[in-house]
Amino acid sequence: MLKSFRHAVKVIALVVALMSGILSLLREFLLFQYPNKFQERPLFWACLRIALSASLLALWYEERRKRIAAEVLLSTASRKPTIKQESLDLSAEILAFIYGRSQIAPKFLGYQPMFVGGNPAEMMRRFAESDANTQAHLKFDADTLGIYGYKFSRRVVTTIKRLKEAGIADEVMEGHWEAPANPATIKVIGEHLEKMADTVSDNPQKG
């Protein structure tokens, strides 16, 4: 009921727009140029029929376009991705994640000689600076592992299970998928997922 009312409002609005716009100009032109051929009342009703037909056609086209778009969206949403595409997508996400983390990681101080001319104060400062840098890296790595566990761990385990069901396994990485030891292992996980995906047939997998 509400939808029908909205459609009616749209049609009326389009008719009014056409009758007061281009069709109004057309009526004025015809009455001015051909006063003997056209009469105002019949011409008005003819223009009204044209406006109504054009409005209904525009509404039909809009509804058809929306219906087709909805059907395409529903079809896309209901289509289950293949295990190959799912693995490749997950691999890309993991590699992008670890690359992004590497761009904001604390900078390594590098080698610094601790004994500087027998200056105890400078030596203590460098020890403290080195220790703070080490702690910052440890915390950053722990945060990276925590984020991986939250965002990717379960998805990786599920994907690996599906790959195994498809006959594809990676014995080297067993035990590392769910709980990698360090950020470097996370990168290896992403790379190995990609390699495993590349061995999957392009045909969709069941299950």
PETA-V7824 format. One record per residue. PHI is phi in radians with two decimals (none if undefined). NEAR is the number of other ideal C-beta (glycine too) atoms within 12 Angstrom. D_FIRST is the distance of its C-alpha to the first C-alpha in Angstrom with 2 decimals. Layout:
# PETA-V7824
phi=PHI near=NEAR d_first=D_FIRST
phi=PHI near=NEAR d_first=D_FIRST
This chain:
# PETA-V7824
phi=none near=7 d_first=0.00
phi=-1.14 near=8 d_first=3.78
phi=-1.13 near=12 d_first=5.40
phi=-1.11 near=12 d_first=5.17
phi=-1.10 near=11 d_first=6.26
phi=-1.11 near=15 d_first=8.71
phi=-1.09 near=20 d_first=9.91
phi=-1.09 near=18 d_first=10.64
phi=-1.10 near=16 d_first=12.45
phi=-1.10 near=21 d_first=14.36
phi=-1.09 near=26 d_first=15.44
phi=-1.05 near=20 d_first=16.61
phi=-1.09 near=19 d_first=18.42
phi=-1.17 near=29 d_first=20.11
phi=-1.07 near=27 d_first=21.14
phi=-1.06 near=18 d_first=22.62
phi=-1.10 near=18 d_first=24.40
phi=-1.21 near=28 d_first=25.89
phi=-1.17 near=27 d_first=26.89
phi=-1.65 near=18 d_first=28.56
phi=-1.94 near=18 d_first=30.05
phi=-1.14 near=17 d_first=31.62
phi=-1.26 near=29 d_first=30.85
phi=-1.13 near=22 d_first=32.32
phi=-1.12 near=15 d_first=35.43
phi=-1.12 near=23 d_first=35.57
phi=-1.06 near=29 d_first=35.49
phi=-1.07 near=20 d_first=38.22
phi=-1.13 near=16 d_first=40.29
phi=-1.16 near=22 d_first=40.16
phi=-1.17 near=21 d_first=40.94
phi=-1.37 near=15 d_first=43.78
phi=-1.42 near=12 d_first=45.27
phi=-2.27 near=14 d_first=44.79
phi=-1.12 near=13 d_first=44.74
phi=-1.50 near=9 d_first=46.17
phi=-1.63 near=11 d_first=43.64
phi=-2.13 near=21 d_first=40.35
phi=-1.93 near=15 d_first=39.19
phi=-1.08 near=15 d_first=36.76
phi=-1.15 near=12 d_first=34.18
phi=-1.05 near=15 d_first=33.91
phi=-1.14 near=25 d_first=33.89
phi=-1.07 near=21 d_first=31.03
phi=-1.19 near=17 d_first=28.85
phi=-1.13 near=20 d_first=29.96
phi=-1.13 near=30 d_first=28.99
phi=-1.13 near=23 d_first=25.56
phi=-1.13 near=18 d_first=24.99
phi=-1.09 near=23 d_first=26.29
phi=-1.09 near=30 d_first=24.03
phi=-1.15 near=23 d_first=20.89
phi=-1.12 near=19 d_first=22.11
phi=-1.11 near=23 d_first=23.04
phi=-1.17 near=28 d_first=19.72
phi=-1.14 near=22 d_first=17.80
phi=-1.13 near=17 d_first=20.54
phi=-1.12 near=22 d_first=20.34
phi=-1.15 near=26 d_first=16.61
phi=-1.06 near=18 d_first=17.32
phi=-1.11 near=15 d_first=20.32
phi=-1.11 near=19 d_first=18.68
phi=-1.14 near=20 d_first=16.03
phi=-1.14 near=14 d_first=19.00
phi=-1.09 near=14 d_first=21.16
phi=-1.13 near=15 d_first=18.83
phi=-1.15 near=14 d_first=18.50
phi=-1.12 near=14 d_first=22.29
phi=-1.10 near=14 d_first=22.98
phi=-1.16 near=14 d_first=20.96
phi=-1.14 near=14 d_first=22.85
phi=-1.13 near=14 d_first=26.11
phi=-1.10 near=13 d_first=25.55
phi=-1.14 near=12 d_first=24.74
phi=-1.12 near=12 d_first=27.78
phi=-1.16 near=12 d_first=29.98
phi=-1.19 near=11 d_first=28.99
phi=-1.52 near=10 d_first=29.60
phi=-1.39 near=13 d_first=32.90
phi=-1.33 near=15 d_first=35.78
phi=-1.17 near=20 d_first=38.50
phi=-1.22 near=23 d_first=41.94
phi=-1.12 near=33 d_first=44.65
phi=-1.14 near=28 d_first=46.52
phi=-1.16 near=24 d_first=43.78
phi=-1.08 near=30 d_first=43.00
phi=-1.18 near=38 d_first=46.72
phi=-1.13 near=27 d_first=47.12
phi=-1.11 near=22 d_first=44.19
phi=-1.14 near=36 d_first=45.56
phi=-1.04 near=33 d_first=49.04
phi=-1.09 near=20 d_first=47.92
phi=-1.11 near=25 d_first=46.17
phi=-1.15 near=37 d_first=49.30
phi=-1.16 near=26 d_first=51.67
phi=-1.16 near=19 d_first=49.59
phi=-1.10 near=28 d_first=49.55
phi=-1.23 near=32 d_first=53.30
phi=-1.17 near=19 d_first=54.03
phi=-1.06 near=18 d_first=51.99
phi=-1.14 near=28 d_first=53.87
phi=-1.13 near=21 d_first=57.17
phi=-1.31 near=12 d_first=56.44
phi=-2.00 near=15 d_first=56.22
phi=-1.21 near=21 d_first=58.92
phi=-1.04 near=20 d_first=61.97
phi=-1.37 near=12 d_first=64.82
phi=-1.26 near=15 d_first=67.91
phi=-1.29 near=19 d_first=70.98
phi=1.40 near=10 d_first=73.24
phi=-1.25 near=9 d_first=76.86
phi=-2.30 near=18 d_first=78.56
phi=-1.10 near=14 d_first=82.22
phi=-1.46 near=20 d_first=82.53
phi=-1.67 near=13 d_first=86.19
phi=-1.96 near=15 d_first=86.58
phi=0.97 near=10 d_first=90.14
phi=1.19 near=9 d_first=90.58
phi=-1.63 near=13 d_first=88.06
phi=-1.09 near=13 d_first=86.59
phi=-1.11 near=12 d_first=83.90
phi=-1.18 near=17 d_first=82.58
phi=-1.11 near=18 d_first=82.77
phi=-1.15 near=15 d_first=80.70
phi=-1.11 near=16 d_first=78.13
phi=-1.22 near=22 d_first=77.69
phi=-1.05 near=20 d_first=77.48
phi=-1.12 near=17 d_first=74.73
phi=-1.15 near=19 d_first=72.85
phi=-1.14 near=21 d_first=73.06
phi=-1.13 near=17 d_first=71.94
phi=-1.12 near=16 d_first=68.93
phi=-1.17 near=22 d_first=67.94
phi=-1.11 near=17 d_first=68.26
phi=-1.11 near=15 d_first=66.14
phi=-1.11 near=20 d_first=63.45
phi=-1.18 near=23 d_first=63.34
phi=-1.08 near=18 d_first=63.25
phi=-1.14 near=16 d_first=60.33
phi=-1.11 near=24 d_first=58.45
phi=-1.12 near=26 d_first=59.04
phi=-1.12 near=18 d_first=57.91
phi=-1.12 near=19 d_first=54.68
phi=-1.07 near=33 d_first=54.14
phi=-1.12 near=29 d_first=54.64
phi=-1.12 near=19 d_first=52.31
phi=-1.12 near=22 d_first=49.50
phi=-1.02 near=36 d_first=50.13
phi=-1.04 near=20 d_first=49.94
phi=-1.30 near=13 d_first=46.61
phi=-1.59 near=21 d_first=44.92
phi=-2.13 near=34 d_first=46.59
phi=-0.93 near=24 d_first=48.70
phi=-1.13 near=17 d_first=46.17
phi=-1.13 near=26 d_first=44.65
phi=-1.12 near=35 d_first=48.17
phi=-1.06 near=23 d_first=49.18
phi=-1.13 near=20 d_first=46.11
phi=-1.16 near=40 d_first=46.72
phi=-1.08 near=34 d_first=50.43
phi=-1.10 near=20 d_first=49.63
phi=-1.16 near=31 d_first=47.52
phi=-1.13 near=35 d_first=50.30
phi=-1.11 near=23 d_first=52.83
phi=-1.12 near=16 d_first=50.78
phi=-1.53 near=25 d_first=50.99
phi=1.51 near=13 d_first=54.76
phi=-2.11 near=26 d_first=55.15
phi=-2.42 near=19 d_first=56.93
phi=-2.39 near=25 d_first=58.94
phi=-1.13 near=13 d_first=61.71
phi=-1.09 near=15 d_first=62.94
phi=-1.63 near=28 d_first=59.77
phi=-1.01 near=15 d_first=59.44
phi=1.61 near=15 d_first=59.27
phi=-1.85 near=27 d_first=58.19
phi=-1.01 near=36 d_first=54.53
phi=-1.41 near=24 d_first=53.19
phi=-2.36 near=21 d_first=55.81
phi=-1.13 near=29 d_first=57.65
phi=-1.33 near=19 d_first=60.91
phi=-2.78 near=21 d_first=60.42
phi=-1.02 near=30 d_first=58.31
phi=-1.08 near=20 d_first=60.48
phi=-1.19 near=26 d_first=59.39
phi=-1.06 near=40 d_first=55.73
phi=-1.09 near=26 d_first=56.48
phi=-1.10 near=24 d_first=58.28
phi=-1.03 near=42 d_first=55.27
phi=-1.06 near=35 d_first=53.08
phi=-1.18 near=25 d_first=55.74
phi=-1.21 near=33 d_first=56.30
phi=-1.04 near=39 d_first=52.60
phi=-1.10 near=27 d_first=52.58
phi=-1.12 near=22 d_first=55.69
phi=-1.15 near=33 d_first=54.28
phi=-1.10 near=33 d_first=51.04
phi=-1.15 near=18 d_first=53.17
phi=-1.58 near=20 d_first=54.76
phi=-1.43 near=28 d_first=51.48
phi=-1.11 near=16 d_first=50.63
phi=-1.26 near=13 d_first=47.80
phi=-1.27 near=11 d_first=46.21
phi=-1.03 near=17 d_first=43.34
phi=-1.59 near=24 d_first=44.59
phi=-1.46 near=11 d_first=43.14
phi=1.64 near=14 d_first=42.24
